[in-house]
Amino acid sequence: MKLQAQFSYSCDGIPFAAALCNDFNIRRDWTHARSRNAATGGTEVQGQATRLKVADVELEMFNAGQGRPILFLHGGGGFDPRQPFVAPFSAQRRLVAPAHPGFGTSSLPDWLDNVDDIAHLYLELMDVLKLRDLDVVGCSIGGWIAAEMATKSPDRFRRLVLVGPVGIKVGPPDKLDIPDIFALPESDVQKLLYHDPARMKVDPAKLSDEQLAAMFRARETLALLTWEPWMHNPKLARRLHRIVAPTLFIRGESDGLVSQGYLDAYSRLLPDARTLTIKAAGHVPQLEQPAAFATAVLEFLGA
């Protein structure tokens, strides 16, 4: 049974730009306006939004740029092509960014109810798109998905970047490693997420009905995927040694969700991993410090 609920927090504080669409075969050019705000950055990026069926899941996809592809796996707030890291990524590489099942306009079948299911689905997506020797950038829950994928098929990945990833348990059983964001007031969650919550705050009154619907859908899906056990797969830590791709762990210095100790413990479970801290950023350095973030990621990937 799927968890049905509404939550008051703003998970990544990101407005969702993709309009809901009933036509699963739609194919359109996606060019964004130049208006700016802290959450999206507003840099105009030309890309293509498509619908792609993988197994029985209809995925909303965004593609931009050329060259060796980067698979970008978003966090709990979803993906918006206006986010400020998209332009520097797509200027040097081909960016492939699916909306996870239950996020954006991607479908969520009844059988899909955990991160492991998404990892298997995205391995099949790689088959469909003929992606080999792939670089993956995953943020928060997207980092968890990327780690699961790389343990299942290690030889298919070239390099990984995990940004504030969740997915493992490092502390005692009676203590949460990741704060329970569903139990906290929105103002407290904002302080955990951002170095500068005031700058990143999004006014819900300025969002369209479609954007609000997408936000609530994302929150509901995040709860479904992460609720029990909270924000981790008990088996993943035992599998991380299988990852052979060099891996960069990134954390915003003010991240209140993923602690430095958690990140360090996570990285030690991989055979070839290093860590990087981005100053003046919280859980979403790709939004708060996009220039530093893009530079670090592209340098590591050898773009």
N, C-alpha and C positions, 0 to 999 in steps of 0.2 A: 504494500500500500504506500502510495506517495504521500509525503507530509504536506499538508495544506495549511499555510499560515501566512500572516503578513507581519513584517518586522519594521521597526522604526529607525533602524540605523542606516547609514549610507556607506556601503561596504568599501568601495574605492572612491566614492565621491564623484563618479564620472557620469556625465549625461550621455545617454545612448542615442546615437545619431541615426541608426538604421531604422527606417520606418517599417512597421509590420506590413507584410505583403502576403496575400493568399496565393499568388501565382508562383509555384515552386520552380517554374522554368524561366523565371524572369532573368534577364541578362542586361545590365545597364552600365553605362559609364558613370563613375562616381567622382565628381569633382566638387570640392568643398570650398565654401566661402572663406574670405579672409578675416572674418570677425574672430577676435581673440578672447580667451579667458584662461585662467590658470590651469584648469583641468584638461583642456584640449589643446591649447597652444594656437590653434587656428591657422597653422601654415597650410597653404593650399597644396594638396597632393592629388595628382591624377592617378586613379586606379580603377579597378573593375570589381564590382560586386557580383557574385554569381550564386546559384544554388547548385549543390552537388549532392547526389544521393550516394551514400556509402552504407552497405548492408541495407537496413530499412530506416536509416536516419537521414533526414534532409538537413544538410549543413549549409549555413550561410558562410560564404567565403569572401575574403578580400585579397586581391593580388595587386601588387604595384612594383615597379622597377624591373631591372634585368640583372642577369648574372647568376652566380651560385645562390641557390635559395636559402633563406632563413625561414624556418617554421616558427612563428610566434604564437605562444600559448598564453592567453590572457589570464588575469586574476579574477577575483570574485566580482568585480564591477563591470566586467565585459570589455569589449574592444570598440574603439571609435577611431576611424581613420584620421581624424583631426588631432589625435594625441601627438604631442610634440616630438616624440622619438621616431614617428613614422617617416617623416620627410628625410632625415639623415640616413635611416636604414635603407629606404627605397632609392635614395640617390646613389648608393654604392652596390646594393644587392637586390635581388628579387625577394620581396616580402610576401609570404603566404600566411594569412591569419584567419583561421576558422573561428567562428563563434561556437563555443562548446554546446553540446546538447542541452537544451533548456535555457540557453542564453541567446540574446538577440532574437532572431527569428528561426534559429535552428530547432528542429523538432526534438521531443523528448519521449521516446517510446516507453511503455510500461516496464519493459525488462531492464532498462538502464537505470541503475540506482547507486552506483559508486564510481570512484575514480578509476579503478581497475578496468571497468567496462569502457571508459573513454580511452584509456591507453590502448586497449585492443582495437577499438574503432579507429584511432589515429594511425596505428600501424597499417591497417587496411587502407586508410586514406593515402598513406605513402605509396602503397602498391598502385592505387588508382592514378595518382599523379606522377608515378614513376620517379619518386624521390629516393636517391641513393646517396650514401656518404654525406649525411645531412647535418647541418648546423641547426640547433634548436635553442630558442630563448624562451624560458618559461618563468612567469611571475606568480608568486604566491601559490595558489592551487594549480596554476599552470606549470610551475616548477615541479610540483608533486606529480602531475601527469607525465612530464618529461622524464623524470627519474624512473617512474614505472615502465615507460616505454623502453628506456635504455637498458633496464635489467632483463627485459624479455627478448630483445634482439640487439645485443651489444654491437655487432659488427655493422649495423646500418647507420651508425651515428659517427660524425666526424668530431664535433665539439659541442659541448653543452654550456649554457649559461643559466644558472638557477638564481632567481632574484627573490630574496625573502621567501624561500620555499618552505612549505609545510609538508607533512606526510609521514614523519617518523615520531616515535616516542623516545625521549631521552631522559626524562625525569622520573621520579617515583610514581607508582600507579595511582596514588591518591591525590596527585597534584597535576593540574593542567599545565602543559608546556606552552600552549597558545591560549590567551585570554578568551573567555566565552563572550564573543561579540554580540550574541543574541540576547544576552542577559543584561547588557549595559545600556545606559542612556546614550543617545546619539552623540551628545557633546563629548562624552568620555571616549567613545569609539574614534571620533575625529582626532582626539589628542593622541591616541595610539597609532593612528594611521599616518599622521602628517607631522612634519617638522614645524610647519606654519599653517595650522588649521584655518585661520581666518582667511588666508590667501587662497586656500583650496576649496573653501566652502562653496557649494552649489545651491542656488535658490530654487527649491522645487516649484515655486510659483511661475518660474520662467521656462519650465519644461513643458513640452507638448504632452498630450494624452498618450501618444505612442511611446514617448520616452519614459514617462512614468510607468506605463504598463510593463515596459522592458525592464525597468529597475526592480519592480516588485517581483517579476518573474525570475530575475537573476538571484534575488535574495532567497526566494523559495527553493530554487534549484541548489543554491549553495548549501542550504540547510539539509536538503535531501542527501547530498553527496558527502557531507562532512560530519553529520550529527553524531553518529554512533558507529565505531568509536570516534571520539572527537578529534578531528583534523589529522588523523593518521591511519595508516595501514599497519597493523602489528607485525606483518611479515616483511614489509619493505626493507627495514634496516638489515635483515638477514640476507638480502639479495643485492644490496648496493655494491658489493665487491665485484659483481659481474660487469659493471660499467667500465669499459676500456677507454672511452673518449675522454680526453682532457676536459676538465670541468672547472668553470669559474663560478664561485658563489659570491653574489653581491648582496650587500645589506646597506640600507640607509642608516646613518649613524643614530638617528632618533627613532628608529623603528620600535614601536611599543608592542608589536605582535610577535615578531621573531627576534629573540634576544641574541646577543653575540655568542653566548654560551651554546645556545641551540644550533646556531649556524656552524660554529666550530665543530661541534659533535657530529653534525650531519656530514660536513666535509671530510672528517677523518675516516668515515666509512667507505669512501671512494679511493681507489688506488692512485689516481692522478688528479688531485684537486687543489685549488688555491682559493683564497678569499680576498675580497676587496670591499672596503668601506667607502661609501659616498657621503660626504659631509653635507650638512644642511638639507637632509632628506629623511623621510620616514619610511613607511612600508612600501611606498610607490616612488622610488627614485626616478623611474622613467617619466614621471609627471612633474616632480618637484625640481629635479636637476637633469633635464633631458639632454643637455649638451654634454655634461660629464658622463652621463649614463651611456649615450650613443658612442662617445669616444672610447670608453673602456670596453664596451662590447665589441665594437668593430675592430679595435686593435687586437683583442684576444682572438677573434675569429679570423684575423689576417685579411680583412677586407681591403 
